[in-house]
Amino acid sequence: MRLAPTRRAVLLGLGASGLALAARAGEPAPQVSDAPPADAGTAAQRVPFHGPHQAGITTPRPENGILASFDVVAGSVDDLERMLRLLTDRARFLTGGGPVPDLDPVLPPAGSGLLGPVILPGNLTITVALGASLFDDRPWLAGLKPATLQRMARFPNDALDPALCHGDLSIQFCANLQDTNIHALRDIVKTLPEFLVLRWMVEGNVPPVVPDAKGATPSARNFLGFRDGSANPDSNDAALMDRIVWTHGAHEPDWAQGGSYQAARIIRNMVERWDRTALVEQERVFGRRKMTGAPLDGGPDATEQQVPDYAADPEGRVTDAESHIRLANPRDAESQKNLILRRPFNYSRGALKNGQLDQGLLFICWQADLEAGFIAVQNRLNGEPLEEYIKPIGGGYFFALPGVRDDADYLGRALVDAARRT
């Protein structure tokens, strides 16, 4: 009689077969010290640096991001120009990639070495934006501040840490690997110490999602377990982006045309309390199904793309009138001017002294008008039920400079020219 093989024998046999196949192919068996294998195509991905707008705003998010805020040391227009030229040169190289120069070994090396002797772009974008304090503290920039740029004010649910707020300049780094972002940040800190002093920074990521059967990729989940990005405006619709994201019109200074306002918020999630909250309450608070992202008035096959029908539910019996999605976007004619483009990242920063997890959302959004965009939306959200589970602790408002035309151009050239004229 022939006995059936045991599970252990099967697994041992599979392992032996795998090793034999590897040996036949001439491949060495993996070692514990081996680096995880990278994909050459992913490492070589490059986002164009030149264009009418900066990359990293309507560009699809890669998996990792860093938002860093700096104080600027610039006492004159000449200082500002030198800083912006140097910053542009480094951003152009880092996003394009190339070999690291060899220097005299008695000098510090040209790069940190974090990415090796050849910098691979890895989908890196570097987006530079200016804070209100850069204009307010320098008389030679008087009258040139973007129309709705202002210092971020405290909202009722905020517990803002001054060490995590504001700044003269922000740089958003986004790339496939976090090491690519860290390398770029360290390069800029090393290259521009005369002009930039790091004020605060937050690292984040976007969890990859397997595409569905039709090839579409759903929105990623935040640390509350809900899909974050549902109902975001179509970033591939150029006309829509012109209306929602890019600055335009006579109310803005000429130099600022084609830029965008950045609202950044570091929002801590009370995950321990949230995880002990009933599912029905979680879904009521958001106004969406947790697993699918579909609105609560959708059928069993609804997806996050389905538009909720508030007109059929005027009393909020299905989608609570104070749910997050209903307050953020009431979907009426008036609220169309308040649309924003969200581009957030999850962050996790260890544990607090009270033993709670320090996790949350690095919320970043872009808009053509800061007051009509984020500020109006946040004012509608003040007092929402979700506030029981979240606590904004930092962030700031910034204005992303228009893009760089070509190799002869640099970020902020039009601002510098305008400052010289005035």
Steps between C-alpha positions, in 0.01 A plus 500: 500500500630848409478755781402862431789743561493709814475878483857527631628269226319702234645829626848354527464365151388837363791672675748252362351536153528878519864485606573249226342721237699800627818295494428380146443857391832600650338741744643533852265429787380825668681610814358675804725800431389538137313820418140453383514483120393821328326538168722674245206650315351648818837640609545673163157666497537873442248784530579798270635791701426773244149622426252780566421357845714320756479123513372336819161675499285330236765229450381153617625427852780248535524292817702737718511867591667753727381851575772724640466861614790744518584843633669707227809712557482758221549868571480630144367425154848381404494248785158377393612459141812306597297272723235429236757441227693256715185324617383466139835356390492234772135412434569472126790259559334291771179448303692420182769279651857433396844406634630661817820699427829369638672757723833515674473245786632754749173691442150391598346282226268664249205292621388317812556162332148393599411412139845389392727640225216558250183684599191331358199737493248249634200717402627784720322834497612805698234768546602836646251737663531829692341592832335830594783585741749519213306798365388654830852522646673653195411853388651438155227243437221734611198491272607174333336247733246273327146625551371247757829379653492538879630351823304189598255586775384265775167323447285395801617136511869580447774433755779660302861442600695816406800283412290332226343810347561760229827582326643731233527221243376144461641221286290195420702193397318205341663181365461125466743440788532702818879483473473700177312773687740493795798519265351805327418671830853444632649626174306825524577545871869447426510723192301798629600548868559871429133549413284220646454390863279193549199587718300174496440196282261205482550178305202314356399226262214381282433124527497331158165351395445204267294608193151357472380254234447785252850638552391804702685579822285606797604776737748409773387460860589737782581386854130508589452226242292706256588576140656846478455660159143412413329777301829680435485715185640338184865609489520400133234755403713801403206740482381394845850540645522848347184591690568324832878483546696758299494870590369742242330835474569868556474470879830306509841664440625443147794292621265256680293395200512121462597426860285330763418535870611217725316429825686248716362355824659243731194320639550249778251209502376367834527146368450323833164670556403453135576128504259456792217683321214304341519462122157654451619812686824518301304489175248756626784738589655476154185446294658208311531123521831410658594209276391633160506877547152519347257763631241372746215549254666268246381148430686177575714535186579870544859625489674809631446665160124512550371850572276526809149633439444756776190639330326167559605509867435860612465411869816294513334172594741296285804729478513699822485876445815534715695218333844589375425463130177700517653793686821503294312503169123565519490456121294811436565785259657721765754242619644446151730796555644327810640193323859403589746239373606274789845332501547355852743251654470279808759559769614290798745647750529237772326533837412787730603516866150393600542173309276594209603462138606818323334436165299714267465680172738744337218680323606704197262669261539740209269775377490819297356700792591415859200672656245356258670161517637342817400775744136496387486119512660485846258760636212276391666204673548679834311305766449187287472164683835389354672753729458254788759280329746745343718786623687736262838575655688694233540610140489825308394685187736552208496613137660272241704697249413473129703246304841523333497544122845367403863464611549879491204561732476458878227476760369843601668694217185708444482582874862612507449714189191659656689569825777677308249716317337613825 
